[in-house]
Amino acid sequence: MALTRRRQWKLWKKFYRSVSKRMKKQTKKQTMINGIAVSPGIAIGKVFCWDSEDYTILRHDISSQQIPLEIVRFEEALIKTRSEILDIQKKIAEKMGVEHAEIFDAHLLVLEDRMMIEEVINKIKKEQVNVEFAFMEILKRYAEIFSKMDDEYLRERLVDIQDVGKRIIRNLLGKQKEGFLELKEPVIIIAANLSPSDTALMQKDNVIAFATDMGGRTSHTAILARSLNIPAVVGLKTITAQVKNGDRVILEGNQGMMIVHPSSATVRKYQREKQKFLDFEKGLSRLKSLPAVTKDNHAVTVAANIEFPEELPSVIAHGAQGIGLYRTEYMYLNRSDLPDEDEHFQAYRKVAEAMKKFPVIIRTMDLGGDKFVSHLDIPSEINPLMGSRAIRFCLARPDIFKTQLRGILRASVYGNLKIMYPMIPGLDELRQANQILHEVKIDLRKKSIPFNEQIDVGIMIEVPSAALIADLLAKEVAFFSIGTNDLIQYSLAVDRINEKIAYLYDPAHPAVLRLIKSVIDIGHTRGIWVGMCGEMASEPLFALLLLGLGLDEFSASAVAIPEIKKIVRSVSFAEAREVANTVMGMSTAGEIHSYTREKLKEFLFREER
């Protein structure tokens, strides 16, 4: 039976109301998404979805006569890409400083990799295909290799490779990419990922924050975000699928979360939190030059972790009281040869002179695991992170180890350098390393090359065996530095880069805290100081607890230093010890997180109240 017009109108109206009601409900639903905090701050604003710029590259067969033309196109694209990167470097150097511009040196290395270039040209010749397809196939293979690396830092270099690759493809296709300059109002950028060059060229007037599906704490994008002081959260996994242009969101860069479609009450709450954070940041700036001393005059050292000498301006600007961890293995990566003695010497001398009287702890190379230099022809291992790495690798290759030790000793006369061995599991390895150091000293004396005869030697406590025999190790070293990154994963049997079980990696686990307390207590009993250079030392949430446990030195990322100082200066040592004593009586990580968070808020804001 045919429906009357009036009946049809009523049914459509009912359907419309139903859809409208559902859509209205959906747009008002507040959603919270957790990710990884990489740059602190709070931003409230509209979304701008940044194009991922994924090009579809088709294969085209070419004739033998066309091969030279394709190779010329490839070379022209490389030249143009190099010019673009150099232009970006110049702009970044002017805006942020030379040390940040040097991030793009790695991009130039990728661009000038002769092996990669030859592979592309050979593929064009052998398969007679267009250059775009040949290059994309090689790029995919490189991306696959880097994506499977266990080391987070090296895995994050995939973004750098893709950044350069997209520039080359864009130049091959003759396309132009719109920049952030086209933005007409302040927005929060949402993207699957952002390349370092995208991040570096952001205009702070228009980009108030950014969030991505992918990424990690050690990516160059994250580093640049912190340098630009732009709040950022990465690793949100599905954020690009959950927002659209114009949506209102709140980005919380301190805890690492996004709130999509926030309610009016939530917006008001975070506006207050944002102002509180800005006031807190202003207060931190005056602490940079002040010592880390509690209200009852208990002093600790707040130092910095670095990987490259180029990080020194940031370290000094943030008020570091030394370098608690200089990771030297990156001198060996992304190159076709080994660094010689003079290269070591010059790098360490530069850091020593820059830090002047402050101590600089140089960790000997932590090569091995997934950080092998390709030309050493070292066979792969089933479980490389527990294989021939760090001190084991150094003892197996004393020729390489001695070269580094000679460089450190020669530089020791230019500042307050200290030596630290990584991954020491017991006395045998410690004594073997010291024997090699002794041999290097004898050789330098014979050649009348000056060095600090009294240079301190310490070890990292990052495997449970070392923590359990800390009393024995303490008799033969000048200091301990607790490497929580590995100590936690080995103690809890949790691969910290495995996304399926990453939630189990928790510094607040009672077993981890007992190991840390034991190491600190033993160190003090034996008369040596104890520091911490793992990520836990950079976490404000744990600063109060670690202070109370008696930690002597916090070695953190440069940007975390003022906040660690603020926490230390906001409490008495007696109050911190009371917190630590209470925590050590708790049974679960959840209890510990809740309690330390509340106590931290209480101490930090009591003066304001």
C-alpha positions as CSV (number, residue, x, y, z in Angstrom):
1,M,0.0,0.0,0.0
2,A,1.5,3.3,-1.1
3,L,2.3,5.8,1.7
4,T,0.7,9.2,1.6
5,R,2.9,12.2,1.3
6,R,2.1,13.2,4.9
7,R,3.0,9.7,6.1
8,Q,6.3,9.8,4.2
9,W,7.1,13.2,5.6
10,K,6.5,12.0,9.2
11,L,8.7,9.0,8.7
12,W,11.5,11.0,7.2
13,K,11.2,13.6,10.0
14,K,11.3,10.8,12.6
15,F,14.5,9.4,10.9
16,Y,16.1,12.8,10.7
17,R,15.4,13.5,14.4
18,S,16.9,10.1,15.3
19,V,20.1,10.7,13.2
20,S,20.4,14.3,14.4
21,K,20.1,13.2,18.0
22,R,22.8,10.5,17.6
23,M,25.1,12.9,15.8
24,K,24.6,15.6,18.4
25,K,25.3,13.1,21.1
26,Q,28.4,11.9,19.3
27,T,29.8,15.4,18.8
28,K,29.3,16.2,22.5
29,K,30.9,12.9,23.8
30,Q,34.2,13.7,25.6
31,T,36.9,11.2,24.8
32,M,40.3,10.8,26.5
33,I,43.2,9.3,24.5
34,N,46.6,8.4,26.2
35,G,49.9,8.7,24.4
36,I,53.5,9.6,25.2
37,A,54.4,13.0,26.6
38,V,57.4,14.4,24.8
39,S,57.1,18.2,25.3
40,P,55.4,19.7,28.4
41,G,52.5,22.2,28.4
42,I,48.8,22.4,27.9
43,A,47.0,23.7,24.7
44,I,43.3,24.2,24.1
45,G,42.2,24.8,20.5
46,K,41.0,23.7,17.2
47,V,42.4,20.7,15.2
48,F,44.2,21.1,11.9
49,C,44.8,17.7,10.3
50,W,48.2,17.7,8.6
51,D,48.4,15.7,5.3
52,S,50.6,12.7,5.6
53,E,51.7,13.2,2.0
54,D,51.6,9.5,1.0
55,Y,52.2,9.3,-2.7
56,T,51.1,6.3,-4.8
57,I,54.0,5.4,-7.0
58,L,53.3,3.2,-10.0
59,R,55.8,1.1,-11.9
60,H,56.5,2.1,-15.5
61,D,58.7,0.0,-17.8
62,I,61.2,2.1,-19.7
63,S,63.4,1.4,-22.8
64,S,67.1,1.1,-22.6
65,Q,67.4,4.5,-24.3
66,Q,65.4,6.1,-21.4
67,I,67.8,4.8,-18.7
68,P,70.2,7.8,-18.8
69,L,67.3,10.3,-18.6
70,E,65.9,8.6,-15.5
71,I,69.4,8.6,-13.9
72,V,69.7,12.4,-14.7
73,R,66.3,13.0,-13.1
74,F,67.4,11.1,-10.0
75,E,70.6,13.2,-9.7
76,E,68.7,16.4,-10.2
77,A,66.2,15.5,-7.5
78,L,69.1,14.7,-5.1
79,I,70.7,18.1,-5.8
80,K,67.4,19.9,-5.3
81,T,66.7,18.0,-2.1
82,R,70.2,18.8,-0.8
83,S,69.6,22.5,-1.5
84,E,66.3,22.3,0.4
85,I,67.8,20.7,3.5
86,L,70.7,23.2,3.6
87,D,68.1,26.0,3.4
88,I,66.2,24.4,6.4
89,Q,69.5,24.1,8.3
90,K,70.2,27.8,7.7
91,K,66.7,28.8,9.0
92,I,66.9,26.6,12.0
93,A,70.4,27.9,12.9
94,E,69.1,31.4,12.8
95,K,65.9,30.6,14.8
96,M,67.1,28.0,17.3
97,G,70.8,27.7,17.2
98,V,73.5,25.7,15.4
99,E,73.2,22.7,17.7
100,H,69.6,22.1,16.5
101,A,70.4,22.7,12.9
102,E,73.0,19.9,13.1
103,I,70.1,17.4,13.4
104,F,69.8,17.7,9.7
105,D,73.4,16.6,9.2
106,A,72.0,13.0,9.4
107,H,69.5,13.9,6.6
108,L,72.4,14.9,4.4
109,L,74.2,11.6,5.3
110,V,71.1,9.7,4.0
111,L,71.0,11.9,0.9
112,E,74.7,11.3,0.1
113,D,74.7,7.6,0.9
114,R,76.6,6.2,-2.1
115,M,75.4,2.7,-1.5
116,M,71.8,3.8,-1.6
117,I,72.3,5.9,-4.7
118,E,74.1,3.0,-6.5
119,E,71.3,0.6,-5.5
120,V,68.7,2.9,-7.1
121,I,70.7,3.4,-10.3
122,N,71.4,-0.4,-10.6
123,K,67.7,-1.1,-10.2
124,I,66.8,1.3,-12.9
125,K,69.4,-0.3,-15.3
126,K,68.7,-3.9,-14.4
127,E,64.9,-3.8,-14.3
128,Q,64.4,-0.9,-16.7
129,V,61.9,0.9,-14.5
130,N,61.1,4.5,-13.7
131,V,63.2,6.2,-11.1
132,E,60.3,7.0,-8.7
133,F,59.5,3.3,-8.5
134,A,63.1,2.2,-8.1
135,F,63.8,4.7,-5.4
136,M,60.6,3.9,-3.5
137,E,61.4,0.2,-3.5
138,I,64.9,0.8,-2.0
139,L,63.4,3.3,0.5
140,K,60.9,0.7,1.7
141,R,63.7,-1.8,2.3
142,Y,65.7,0.7,4.3
143,A,62.5,1.5,6.3
144,E,61.8,-2.1,7.0
145,I,65.4,-2.6,8.4
146,F,65.1,0.4,10.7
147,S,61.6,-0.4,11.9
148,K,62.8,-3.8,13.2
149,M,65.6,-2.4,15.3
150,D,65.2,-2.9,19.1
151,D,67.0,0.3,20.1
152,E,64.4,3.1,20.4
153,Y,66.8,5.8,19.3
154,L,67.8,4.0,16.1
155,R,64.2,2.9,15.4
156,E,63.2,6.6,15.6
157,R,65.7,7.4,12.8
158,L,63.2,5.8,10.4
159,V,61.4,9.1,10.5
160,D,64.5,10.9,9.3
161,I,64.9,8.5,6.4
162,Q,61.3,8.8,5.4
163,D,61.6,12.6,5.6
164,V,64.4,12.7,3.1
165,G,62.7,10.1,1.0
166,K,59.5,12.1,0.7
167,R,61.5,15.1,-0.3
168,I,63.2,13.2,-3.1
169,I,59.9,11.7,-4.3
170,R,58.3,15.1,-4.3
171,N,61.1,16.6,-6.3
172,L,60.9,13.7,-8.8
173,L,57.2,14.2,-9.2
174,G,57.6,18.0,-9.5
175,K,55.1,18.6,-6.6
176,Q,55.1,21.3,-4.0
177,K,54.2,20.9,-0.4
178,E,52.2,23.5,1.5
179,G,53.8,24.7,4.7
180,F,52.6,25.8,8.1
181,L,52.8,29.4,6.9
182,E,49.4,29.0,5.2
183,L,47.6,28.6,8.6
184,K,45.3,31.5,9.3
185,E,44.7,30.9,13.0
186,P,46.3,29.1,16.0
187,V,45.7,25.4,15.7
188,I,46.7,22.1,17.2
189,I,48.4,20.0,14.5
190,I,47.2,16.4,14.2
191,A,49.2,14.0,12.0
192,A,50.0,10.3,11.6
193,N,53.6,11.5,12.0
194,L,55.6,14.6,11.6
195,S,59.0,14.8,10.0
196,P,61.8,16.8,11.7
197,S,61.8,19.3,8.9
198,D,58.0,19.8,9.4
199,T,58.5,20.4,13.1
200,A,61.5,22.7,12.7
201,L,59.6,25.0,10.3
202,M,56.5,25.3,12.5
203,Q,55.5,28.9,13.2
204,K,54.7,29.2,17.0
205,D,52.2,31.9,16.3
206,N,50.0,29.4,14.4
207,V,51.0,26.1,15.8
208,I,50.2,25.9,19.6
209,A,50.7,22.2,19.9
210,F,50.9,18.9,18.0
211,A,49.9,15.3,18.4
212,T,50.7,12.2,16.3
213,D,49.7,8.6,15.9
214,M,53.3,7.4,15.9
215,G,56.6,8.5,17.4
216,G,58.6,8.2,20.6
217,R,60.5,10.2,23.2
218,T,63.8,10.0,21.3
219,S,62.7,11.1,17.9
220,H,64.2,14.3,16.4
221,T,60.7,15.6,16.1
222,A,60.3,15.2,19.9
223,I,63.6,16.9,20.6
224,L,62.7,19.8,18.3
225,A,59.3,20.2,19.9
226,R,61.0,20.6,23.3
227,S,63.5,23.1,21.9
228,L,60.6,25.1,20.4
229,N,58.7,24.8,23.6
230,I,55.7,23.5,21.8
231,P,53.5,21.1,23.8
232,A,53.5,17.7,22.1
233,V,52.1,14.2,22.6
234,V,53.1,11.3,20.3
235,G,52.2,7.6,20.1
236,L,48.4,8.2,20.3
237,K,47.9,5.4,17.7
238,T,44.5,6.4,16.3
239,I,44.2,10.2,16.9
240,T,44.0,10.9,13.2
241,A,41.0,8.7,12.8
242,Q,39.2,10.3,15.8
243,V,39.3,14.0,14.9
244,K,38.6,16.2,12.0
245,N,39.5,19.8,11.1
246,G,37.9,22.3,13.4
247,D,37.2,19.9,16.3
248,R,38.0,21.3,19.7
249,V,40.6,19.4,21.7
250,I,42.8,19.7,24.8
251,L,46.4,18.5,24.5
252,E,48.0,17.8,27.9
253,G,51.8,17.5,27.2
254,N,52.7,16.9,30.8
255,Q,50.9,13.6,31.2
256,G,50.7,12.7,27.5
257,M,47.0,12.7,26.7
258,M,44.4,14.3,24.4
259,I,40.9,15.1,25.3
260,V,38.6,15.2,22.2
261,H,35.3,17.2,22.4
262,P,35.9,18.4,25.9
263,S,32.9,19.6,28.0
264,S,32.7,23.2,29.1
265,A,33.6,22.1,32.6
266,T,36.7,20.2,31.4
267,V,37.8,23.3,29.3
268,R,37.5,25.5,32.4
269,K,39.5,23.0,34.5
270,Y,42.4,22.8,32.0
271,Q,42.4,26.6,31.5
272,R,43.2,26.8,35.2
273,E,45.8,24.0,34.9
274,K,47.4,25.8,31.9
275,Q,47.7,29.0,33.9
276,K,49.1,27.1,36.9
277,F,51.6,25.4,34.6
278,L,52.7,28.8,33.0
279,D,53.2,30.3,36.5
280,F,55.2,27.2,37.4
281,E,57.4,27.5,34.3
282,K,58.1,31.2,35.2
283,G,59.2,30.1,38.6
284,L,61.5,27.4,37.2
285,S,63.5,29.9,35.1
286,R,65.0,31.5,38.1
287,L,66.1,28.1,39.5
288,K,68.5,27.4,36.7
289,S,71.5,28.9,38.4
290,L,70.6,27.9,41.9
291,P,71.9,24.8,43.7
292,A,69.7,21.7,44.3
293,V,69.5,22.0,48.1
294,T,66.6,21.0,50.3
295,K,65.0,23.3,52.9
296,D,67.2,21.7,55.6
297,N,70.4,22.2,53.5
298,H,70.8,18.7,52.2
299,A,72.5,19.1,48.8
300,V,72.3,16.8,45.7
301,T,73.7,17.1,42.2
302,V,71.4,17.5,39.2
303,A,73.4,16.7,36.0
304,A,72.5,16.1,32.4
305,N,72.5,13.1,30.0
306,I,73.9,13.8,26.6
307,E,74.7,11.9,23.4
308,F,76.5,14.6,21.4
309,P,78.7,17.6,22.3
310,E,76.2,19.8,20.3
311,E,73.8,19.4,23.2
312,L,76.0,21.4,25.6
313,P,74.3,24.8,25.0
314,S,71.0,23.4,26.2
315,V,72.6,21.6,29.1
316,I,74.3,24.8,30.3
317,A,71.2,26.9,29.7
318,H,69.1,24.6,31.9
319,G,71.5,24.8,34.8
320,A,73.1,21.4,34.8
321,Q,75.7,20.8,37.5
322,G,77.7,18.4,35.3
323,I,77.2,15.6,32.8
324,G,76.1,12.4,34.6
325,L,76.0,10.3,31.4
326,Y,77.8,11.0,28.1
327,R,76.6,8.2,25.8
328,T,79.6,7.6,23.4
329,E,78.4,4.8,21.2
330,Y,76.7,7.2,18.8
331,M,80.2,8.2,17.7
332,Y,80.4,4.7,16.1
333,L,77.1,4.7,14.2
334,N,76.1,5.9,10.8
335,R,79.6,5.8,9.4
336,S,81.8,3.5,7.4
337,D,84.9,3.6,9.7
338,L,85.8,3.6,13.4
339,P,86.6,6.9,15.2
340,D,90.3,7.2,15.9
341,E,92.0,8.2,19.1
342,D,92.2,11.9,18.1
343,E,88.5,12.1,17.3
344,H,87.7,10.7,20.7
345,F,90.1,13.1,22.3
346,Q,88.6,16.2,20.6
347,A,85.0,15.2,21.4
348,Y,85.7,14.6,25.1
349,R,88.0,17.7,25.4
350,K,85.2,19.9,24.0
351,V,82.8,18.7,26.6
352,A,85.3,18.9,29.5
353,E,86.2,22.5,28.6
354,A,82.6,23.5,28.2
355,M,81.6,22.2,31.6
356,K,84.7,23.6,33.3
357,K,84.8,22.6,37.0
358,F,81.7,20.4,36.8
359,P,82.1,16.7,36.5
360,V,81.7,14.9,33.2
361,I,81.0,11.1,33.3
362,I,81.9,9.4,30.1
363,R,80.3,6.0,29.7
364,T,82.5,3.8,27.6
365,M,80.8,2.5,24.4
366,D,77.6,0.5,24.9
367,L,78.0,-1.1,21.5
368,G,76.4,-4.5,20.8
369,G,72.8,-5.6,21.0
370,D,71.2,-3.8,18.1
371,K,73.9,-1.0,18.0
372,F,76.6,-2.7,15.8
373,V,78.7,-0.9,13.3
374,S,78.1,-2.8,10.1
375,H,81.7,-3.0,8.9
376,L,82.8,-5.0,12.0
377,D,81.2,-8.2,10.6
378,I,79.8,-9.2,14.0
379,P,77.4,-12.1,13.7
380,S,73.7,-11.5,14.7
381,E,72.4,-13.1,17.9
382,I,69.1,-14.6,18.9
383,N,68.8,-12.3,21.9
384,P,71.3,-9.4,21.2
385,L,70.2,-7.3,24.2
386,M,71.6,-10.0,26.5
387,G,74.4,-11.0,24.2
388,S,77.9,-9.6,23.3
389,R,77.2,-6.0,24.2
390,A,78.6,-3.1,26.2
391,I,81.5,-4.2,28.5
392,R,81.4,-7.7,27.0
393,F,82.0,-6.3,23.6
394,C,84.8,-4.0,24.9
395,L,86.6,-6.9,26.5
396,A,86.2,-9.0,23.3
397,R,87.7,-6.1,21.3
398,P,90.4,-4.5,23.4
399,D,91.8,-2.8,20.4
400,I,88.7,-0.7,20.0
401,F,88.3,-0.3,23.7
402,K,91.9,1.0,24.2
403,T,91.4,3.6,21.5
404,Q,88.5,5.1,23.4
405,L,90.2,4.9,26.7
406,R,93.3,6.7,25.4
407,G,91.0,9.5,24.1
408,I,89.3,9.9,27.4
409,L,92.6,9.9,29.4
410,R,94.2,12.5,27.1
411,A,91.2,14.8,27.5
412,S,91.1,14.3,31.3
413,V,93.6,17.1,31.8
414,Y,91.2,19.7,30.3
415,G,88.4,19.2,32.9
416,N,86.8,17.0,35.5
417,L,86.4,13.8,33.5
418,K,85.3,10.4,35.0
419,I,85.1,7.0,33.4
420,M,82.0,4.7,33.7
421,Y,81.7,1.1,32.5
422,P,78.3,-0.1,31.3
423,M,76.5,-3.4,32.0
424,I,79.0,-4.7,34.6
425,P,77.6,-8.0,36.0
426,G,80.3,-8.9,38.4
427,L,83.9,-8.4,39.6
428,D,85.6,-10.4,36.8
429,E,84.4,-8.0,34.1
430,L,85.2,-4.9,36.3
431,R,88.8,-6.2,36.9
432,Q,89.4,-7.0,33.3
433,A,88.3,-3.6,32.2
434,N,90.5,-1.9,34.8
435,Q,93.4,-4.0,33.7
436,I,93.0,-2.7,30.1
437,L,92.7,0.8,31.5
438,H,95.9,0.2,33.5
439,E,97.8,-0.9,30.3
440,V,96.6,2.2,28.5
441,K,97.9,4.4,31.4
442,I,101.3,2.7,31.3
443,D,101.6,3.3,27.5
444,L,100.7,7.0,27.9
445,R,103.3,7.4,30.7
446,K,106.0,5.9,28.5
447,K,105.2,8.4,25.7
448,S,105.1,11.3,28.2
449,I,101.4,12.0,27.3
450,P,99.8,13.8,30.3
451,F,96.5,12.6,31.8
452,N,94.7,12.7,35.2
453,E,96.4,10.0,37.2
454,Q,93.6,10.2,39.8
455,I,90.7,9.9,37.3
456,D,87.6,8.3,39.0
457,V,86.3,5.1,37.6
458,G,82.7,4.0,38.3
459,I,80.2,1.5,37.0
460,M,76.5,1.5,35.9
461,I,74.3,-0.7,38.0
462,E,71.8,-1.9,35.4
463,V,71.6,-5.7,35.8
464,P,70.2,-7.4,38.9
465,S,73.5,-9.4,39.5
466,A,75.4,-6.1,40.0
467,A,72.7,-4.8,42.4
468,L,72.9,-8.0,44.4
469,I,76.7,-7.8,44.8
470,A,76.9,-4.1,45.1
471,D,78.8,-4.5,48.4
472,L,81.6,-6.3,46.6
473,L,81.7,-4.0,43.6
474,A,81.7,-0.9,45.8
475,K,85.2,-1.8,47.2
476,E,86.7,-1.3,43.7
477,V,85.0,1.7,42.2
478,A,84.6,5.4,43.0
479,F,80.9,5.7,42.3
480,F,77.7,3.9,41.2
481,S,75.2,5.2,38.6
482,I,72.0,3.3,38.5
483,G,70.8,2.7,34.9
484,T,67.1,2.1,35.5
485,N,66.1,1.6,31.9
486,D,67.8,-1.8,31.7
487,L,67.6,-2.6,35.5
488,I,63.8,-2.4,35.3
489,Q,63.4,-4.5,32.2
490,Y,65.8,-7.2,33.4
491,S,64.3,-7.3,36.9
492,L,60.7,-7.5,35.7
493,A,61.4,-9.5,32.5
494,V,59.7,-6.8,30.5
495,D,60.9,-5.8,27.0
496,R,60.3,-2.0,27.4
497,I,59.9,-1.5,23.6
498,N,57.4,-4.3,23.2
499,E,54.1,-2.5,22.9
500,K,52.1,-5.5,23.9
501,I,53.7,-5.6,27.4
502,A,55.1,-2.1,27.8
503,Y,52.4,-1.3,30.4
504,L,54.2,-3.8,32.7
505,Y,57.4,-1.7,32.7
506,D,57.0,0.3,35.9
507,P,59.7,2.0,37.9
508,A,57.4,2.1,40.9
509,H,57.3,-1.7,41.1
510,P,58.3,-2.6,44.8
511,A,61.0,-5.0,43.6
512,V,62.7,-2.2,41.6
513,L,62.5,0.2,44.4
514,R,64.0,-2.3,46.8
515,L,67.0,-2.9,44.5
516,I,67.5,0.9,44.1
517,K,67.3,1.4,47.9
518,S,69.8,-1.5,48.5
519,V,72.3,-0.1,46.0
520,I,72.1,3.4,47.5
521,D,72.4,2.1,51.1
522,I,75.4,-0.1,50.2
523,G,77.1,2.7,48.3
524,H,76.9,5.0,51.3
525,T,78.0,2.3,53.8
526,R,81.1,1.7,51.6
527,G,81.8,5.5,51.3
528,I,80.9,6.1,47.6
529,W,78.3,8.3,46.1
530,V,75.4,6.9,44.1
531,G,73.7,8.6,41.1
532,M,71.0,7.6,38.6
533,C,71.2,8.2,34.9
534,G,68.1,6.2,33.7
535,E,64.9,7.8,32.5
536,M,63.5,7.4,36.1
537,A,65.8,10.2,37.2
538,S,64.1,12.6,34.7
539,E,60.6,11.8,36.0
540,P,59.4,14.5,38.4
541,L,57.0,12.0,39.9
542,F,59.9,10.0,41.3
543,A,62.2,12.8,42.3
544,L,60.8,13.2,45.8
545,L,61.0,9.4,46.4
546,L,64.6,9.1,45.1
547,L,65.6,12.1,47.2
548,G,64.2,10.4,50.2
549,L,66.0,7.2,49.4
550,G,69.3,9.1,49.6
551,L,70.2,9.4,45.9
552,D,73.2,11.7,45.6
553,E,73.0,12.6,41.9
554,F,70.1,12.9,39.4
555,S,71.3,12.8,35.8
556,A,68.3,13.8,33.6
557,S,67.4,15.2,30.2
558,A,68.3,18.9,30.1
559,V,64.7,20.2,30.0
560,A,63.9,18.2,33.2
561,I,66.7,19.8,35.3
562,P,64.9,23.0,36.5
563,E,61.8,21.0,37.6
564,I,64.0,18.4,39.5
565,K,65.7,21.4,41.2
566,K,62.3,22.9,42.1
567,I,61.2,19.7,43.8
568,V,64.4,19.3,45.7
569,R,64.2,22.9,46.9
570,S,60.5,22.6,47.9
571,V,61.0,20.0,50.7
572,S,63.2,19.2,53.6
573,F,65.3,16.1,53.4
574,A,63.4,14.8,56.5
575,E,60.1,15.1,54.6
576,A,61.5,13.3,51.6
577,R,62.8,10.5,53.8
578,E,59.3,10.2,55.4
579,V,57.8,9.8,52.0
580,A,60.4,7.2,51.0
581,N,59.8,5.2,54.2
582,T,56.1,5.2,53.6
583,V,56.5,4.1,50.0
584,M,58.8,1.2,51.0
585,G,56.0,-0.2,53.1
586,M,53.6,-0.3,50.1
587,S,52.8,-3.5,48.2
588,T,51.8,-2.3,44.7
589,A,53.0,0.1,42.0
590,G,49.5,1.6,41.8
591,E,49.5,2.6,45.5
592,I,53.0,4.1,45.1
593,H,52.0,6.1,42.0
594,S,48.9,7.6,43.8
595,Y,50.7,8.4,47.0
596,T,53.8,10.0,45.4
597,R,51.6,12.1,43.1
598,E,49.6,13.5,46.0
599,K,52.7,14.2,48.1
600,L,54.4,15.9,45.2
601,K,51.4,18.2,44.6
602,E,51.2,18.9,48.3
603,F,54.8,20.0,48.6
604,L,55.0,21.9,45.3
605,F,52.0,24.1,45.8
606,R,51.8,24.5,49.6
607,E,53.7,27.8,49.5
608,E,51.3,29.2,47.0
609,R,48.3,28.2,49.1
